[in-house]
Structures are given as C-alpha cells and as structure tokens.
Amino acid sequence: MPVSLSEKTTEVPERLTVGFISLLRSLEVNVPIGSAIVFQQALGKVGVGKRENVYWAGRTTLIVDPEDIPIYEYAFQVFWEGLIGLPEEDLLSHRAMTLVTDDGSTGEEDISEQSEDGREVINLRYSPSEILREKDFAQYTSEELSEAYELMKKMGLLGGLRQSRRKIASKRKSPHPDLRRTIRSSLRTDGEPVRQQFFETGDRQRRVVFLLDVSGSMESYSRALLRFVQAAVVGRRQVEVFTLGTRLTRITRELSSRNLDRAVTASSNAVQDWSGGTQLGETLRKFNNEWGQRGIARGSTVVILSDGWDRGDTSVMSEQMHRLKKVSHQIIWVNPLKASPGYEPLAQGMAAALPYIDRFLEGHSLNSLSDLAQALSE
Amino acid sequence: MGFNAPDNPSDVTQGLAKFGYLASEGLSSSIFLSLSLQRPLFLEGDPGVGKTEVAKTLAKWTGGDLIRLQCYEGLDASQALYEWDYTKQLLHLRAAEATGRASEVSEQGLEDEIYQERFLVKRPLLKAISYSPQESPVLLIDEIDRADDEFEAFLLELLSEFSVTIPEIGTFSAEVPPIVVITSNRTRDVHDALKRRCLYHWVEHPDFDREVMIIRSRVPDVSEEFAVQIAAAVEQVRTLDLYKAPGVAESIDWTVALGRLGSITLDEETVLSTIGTLVKYREDQIRLLDHGIKGLVEKALARAG
C-alpha cells in the first residue's frame, strides 16, 4: 500500500520498513533480515522527514548489487511516493517472471519441433546415453533433452590449474623458507635452528569465462549449451557467464541456483535478445571494455560458444579477439556447426577470429561437450 | 581543527568539501550512516571515480591516521594482520645460547621470551584496532576484488568482531571500531556476506556541473572557464566508446598537466601533447585522433561560451 510522505511520519516506522522490504523481496531483491535491521537503525539516524534521506538510507543498507538499483528505484517510487504506474517492461519482466518458474516451457519446444518422430524416444529408455551421446542437439526431442541434461550434470568440470600465491606449509624442501615455523621448532633445540622449515605455493583453479551466443542462427543449440554452462557454474568456483547477441548480458548470478529449471528460467528471462540478430564483434567489444580487460578475462580460460555469424564489420571482430587474446590464458571456440560434414569456417566472424583461437572444438553433441570438459581441465 | 561527529548528511558534505572532496548526496548519506552506525563502508564503482580518495579525505577530516591495505591475490594473515620479527627473535635466541642461558631456561621460558609484543610486527589490520578511541584511524582496504575468497572470509570475521587473537599473547580489540572503507573495481563479485556486513554504495561518475566543481577544487589555480572547457572535452571523449573511458581522476591529472604547460585555455597543440594523461591505451589515442582534436577543442570552447 503506498504511503504519502506526510502521512508517513505519524505511522509506526517498523510497519513501513517491513512493508517496503517485502515489496523489494517480491521483486526478487534478496534482503536478509540483518539488512532489514540495519535499515531500521539507519532510518532512526536520518529520520523519515526528507525523501533523499529515506532513499539513501534504504539504498545503502538494502542493496548490494548495482543491477538491483533500478528495481530499488521503482520500489521506492511505488511505496514511498505512491506512484503506482505500470512497471517498465524492461525493468521488471525478468524478475517478476521468475516467480512462475517450473512450467517447463523454457524453450525446449522450439527445439523439439525439429525432431521428426516419436519412436526414438521409446528406444531411449533402454540405453539413453549410447544414442544420445552422438546425436546433434538440433535433432533432440524435449524428452531427450532432459535426459541429456542429466548426463551433462554428471560430466563435471575440473578446471585447469594455475599456481596460487597463497602459501601453505610444506614438508619438503622448497625455495621458500618458512621462518615462522623454523623459529617455532628451534625452541625445542635450545634456540638453535637445526631444522629449516619451508612453505610452498598451492594450485588454484583457473577462472573460466563462457561467452554464449544466443543469436537466431544458434537457436537450436544455445538453450542446450546453456544447461551445460549451468552445470559448470554450480559445479565449480570461478566461473563467469555472459550471453552475446545484440547485447551483452551477464547471467552468472541467475545461473548459480542449484535448481536447474529455476536457474535456466531466470537466465532465459534475463537475456532479452534470444534469437535476435548477431553483432558478435560489437558485443565482444562491450565485453572487453566493461569486464574482460578490467579483470574477468585476465589469466582466464575464455570459452566462446558460437557459430561465428557476424553481420558487423569483420575488422571489429578481429580487433576485439586480439584484445581478448592479449589478456586471457587461452581461448577455446566451440562451434556446433564444425561437426557438419565439409564444414569450412566461412562465416565472416569465424574466419576473422580463427587466428586468435587456441582450440577449436565442436559443440553439437554430448560427446563433443565432454571433449570440451576435457580441454578445460588440462 | 577538532572533529565533531556529523549530525546529518550535509555535515558530511561540508566536512569533506573543506578538504577538496565534493561528495554527491548519496555518497554523503552513506558516509554519514557508516560513521553513525559504526559500520564499514563498501564502495564499488568504475576505476577513477574517486573511491580511494574518500578514505584519504575522511582521514584528513577526522584527523585520524590513514592505514591502507592494498589487496592482492594470496594476501594472508602475515601481511594483513601481524607477523613476528624473525630476525630479532633469532638474535635473541642466539644471545641466550651464547651466554649459556638457553640451557638453563626451560623450553617454555624461551618461548615466552621471544613471543612478546616487542617482537611483534603489526600489519595494517592489527594496527587499525590498536589505536586509542580518541585518535581512531581510517582503515582503507583497497581493491578487495583483487584478493581471494580466503581473505574475504578472514576479513568478514575481523569486521564483525574488530578483535584479533594472537595465540602467544592474547586478544587485541578495538575499544571503538575504526572507520573502515573498502573499495572494489568489480573485476569480480565480492561475496554477498561481506557486502552485507557493510553499508554499500555504488559510486557513479559525476555529472557535468559536479565535475567542473571537482576540477576547480582539486586544481585551485584553474579558472572557471578553463575548467568548463576541460570537463566539456572529457565529456566528449567519454562518448567515443573507448577501451577505457577517462574517469574523474584522469580529468584532474589532465588539468594539472595542462596547467604545468602554462595553458589557460584549450588549444589543439597542448591537447595533443597531454593526451597521454587522459587516454591511456594506444588504440584509444588513435581513436581520439581519428575523431579529430580540432573539433573536440572547438566544441569545448563553444560550451564554455
């Protein structure tokens, strides 16, 4: 219920706080109880007499993610200023829709349209993995897809390792003397450091960045690949996922839910340009500018899942691939079309990108994805 | 001058302005709440928007020391919290041995001798909680996104208790929690739990008028007209879709550089010779040159009237 600014000062503040927070929660902003208490305290400090004070007290205590700021602004207007208009489509569509998850309509239908008959489904029940493993995702029925997802989950991604800078105690001699433990043990020998102690540096998983092409030409594959990527996000730390299409969308957060359907629905809704056009080079530029060069791609394994169709200028594509190459550890390009007989990388974007790619893999079937999992763990 | 705790956000704005930092209303509110609720302030935003500067200015305003911890991967307790002075400890043990005392004292006795506060090297986090309440410092934990998960977890513990236990000596706790500012460039997502421990503020680029004010307050000898020209030029450069668009920090650097060359108004030649302070990738410089310096200067001059 909206409350006007003048009424508000006479009301019980707790009721307002709780009301406002439940509105935020209904818009899928995660507000733990601890933050609610701090918000209450903050209001106590700044009072509720002035709009700006209330606005900033809430934003600084309830919001911890810049992506949630527009939602906060909307909720603030609705609740504190009594402006109930229709929410902007753009702002609320994906958040609101995640409330009605698990309706099973996450797009499998589009893919199942392409499958020819139902007989194969029956066969599947006897030896699902054998048949599924080599089959092209584009030929899947929706039942086959869900069986495939189960197999993807089991694939498990062991990321490649790199040396960490974090030190751990070592039993063996190493180039790094551990003075703290040396002195500690010297006490047992009257202060004579008889046994030198060492530490060593351990290994850490290398970050993997998935860039998933969701443009129209990838339609038969992108939703299946999204499931694969989701398994990766849940299975290991240090994974980032973005979709490339007419725009760049970061979906790491949406995908991190363990409930597969929920994660996929949330991220499908976050991506607003499913099956749109392709601006591969331009979107890559955006990725490099906003995320890649700044840190996310640095020293990472970058996996691009795309067929390489780019309607833009190829010089942009090669410039951006060059930039990505300079900061990343390796670039793996997964192209589902590569499996087609007689495939040549003729798509303009693909041709421009080839010189910068470390590994070029297929991604059309479960088997080829397990090759990818293998490549990632090397 | 003495420091009086602010009563409202505008006190913060005024206090910081005295030391040349022009905070937006949102930032002032966040700082005010952080001071009055004694919670750490978590500042996130693009590089060069003035996050680190907040901590520095807070230290000047409150008169407390600035203690800075620059984060990096592998940062651990011995670098962030404390370490023993091993050389001193070794010397002490040697001396005990040379005088024959080592064989007389028990192992426990020797241990007690070398694990005393005088052999302790305090690192930033321990330092920050060892101050007396009258001279509470400002603790700046810079670029937390460069540290790893282990350090985040460790920091979470410290920020909730503001006390540190050293097994050999005992517990150090801050009587009054220090002012804590944590910054992040968002090269990765910092764990929610840590952000929730703090008050969160996303620092935006300033708008045109504020940028002019910031330039003038940071570089006092620049004229109003020149500052407007500079801000107008920077604003145009930001629209060029560069690898790294210049932030306020770059605007200030650029103004200083122009001042050093004796400029009092923008012209093509000095812009060319100072371009490196504004745009820091070669590819971006080329893009800027392709766009045309002449047009850039003309537009900026027009804006200043």
Interface residues (C-beta under 8 A of the other chain):
Chain A: N30 P32 G34 S35 V38 Q41 A42 K45 V46 E52 N53 W56 A57 R59 T60 T61 I63 V64 P66 I69 S164 R165 R166 K167 L179 R180 T182 I183 S186 L187 R188 D190 G191 E192 P193 T201 R204 R237 E240 T252 R253 R285 N288 N289 W291 Q293 R294 G295 I296 R298 E319 R323
Chain B: N8 P9 E25 G26 S29 S30 F32 L33 S36 L37 R39 F42 E44 P47 Y72 E73 G74 D76 S78 E83 W84 Y86 Q89 L90 L93 R94 A96 E97 A102 S103 E107 L110 E111 I114 D145 R146 D148 D149 E150 N185 R186 T187 R188 D189 D192 K195 R196 L199 Y200 H201 W202 D241 L242 Y243 K244 E283
